[in-house]
């Protein structure tokens, strides 16, 4: 079908990239992310125009955080941008003169991994992103499954603990409150405060107090064998694996692809997740068990996936 442009709207920058049909990024253009909704639309157009120079482009795919309608045109609600019923497709098309589709950013990343990354060769894949929060995407029968209204796969807000921790969405006990970067830091701070003698390496990497602990400190300390850091990863993995076991009961995929910033830690995170997943999977010792695979595309997954979705006539069900 030709070259398309994928757009990834980040907290600090908006990246647009020209992507071919094999998932290769041929050129990119980045601009700072503005603070107002209308300025963000203008910035998207600027990034697209910068990336398309010298290329024949047939369409644009935009990965946006939040709820996107099934027609891939409107952002119902975006948590970190003041978009409410935002006709993003219409506005960007008017500025760039190209066909545009809009997709939830986690879905776009899931599609990118399915087509070009860790999910290649699988027909039925569930992707989760372990970052500051927890997101995901569903590919069943080679189709991206978004539900009747287009807002499925908001895995981070599955209720894991009734009346549990308050979530930013306003609910309580959501999965991402127990399996995410924020959760990891909370576990480490709690443990360092309770048993500082087991957190000496971790505390030394920050300002010497539990409140000074950051995610990057936990990673370094865990690799040095710090008990509190290692235990914090195990606690995160316990919850992540338990959630995967629930998803396996619902979707029965052949593989789970784990992406997001925490997946960059490799087997430090993935090995305990695999153990927890099998521990909580009903009949896990007697049935086929889905692979738990690290994502391969890193922070390019959303851009590549959005670009590929722009050339798909109807990959969504």
C-alpha positions, 0 to 999 in steps of 0.5 A: 500500500505504500509508506505511512506515518505513525505519530506517538504523543508523549508527555514531553515530545511528539514523534512522527515517523515514516514507516514502510510495510516491513515496519522499518522507520525511514525518517522521524521528526520530533517536536515538544509536546505543548500544554494546550489541546489545540496546540497539540493538534498543531504540533502533530501536524508540524511533526507529520509535515517534518517527517514526510519530506521526501516521501510519498505518504498514503496515510497517518496513524496517531497513537493517543492515550485515552479512549478512542471511538471504534471509528478511529476518529474521535478521542472520547476522553484523554486523562492527561490532555484536556480532550473530551469528544475531540475530533482528532481525525478531522482536525489533523486531516484538515491540516496535513491533507492526508487520511488519518486514523486515531488509535489508543496508544497501548493498542498501537504498541500492541499491534506493532509488537504483534506484527513486527516484534515479539508477537511475530508468528502468533495469531492470538496475543495479549500485550501488556505495558508495564510503565508508570501505569499498566496498559494493553492490547488484544489480538485474537485471530490476527485482529485487534480486538477493541470491543463494541465501543472501541475501549476494550483492553484497559487492563490497568483498571481491572479490579484486582482488590475490592476496596483496595488502593485508590487509583487515579481513575477514581476507582479502587483496587485497580491492577495498575496500583499493584503492577506498575512503575508507581507500585514498584517504587511504593513497595520499595519505599515501604520496605526500606522504611520498615527494614532500612538495614535490608535497604542500605544499597538502595538508600545510598543510591538516593538521598539516604531516605526512603522518600528519595527512592526512584525507579532507577535506584531500585533497578541498580540495587536489585542487580547488586543483590539488595534484599529490599529491591529484589523483594520489591520486584518480586511483589510487583511480579506476583501481582503481574503474574496473577493478572496474566493468569486471569487474562489467560482464563478469558482469552487463552492466548498463545503468548503474552508480550510484556512491554513498557519501561519495566520490561527493559529490566529483562529477566529481572522482571520477566522470570518472576512474572513467569513463575507467578503466572504459572503459580496462579494459572488454573490447571497450570501443571496440566495444560498448555501454558502461554509464553511470556515474552519480552517486547522487542520494539521498545519505545518505537512500538507505538509509532510503528503500530500506529503507522501500520494501522493507518494502512489496514482497512479494518483490522479492528473488531 
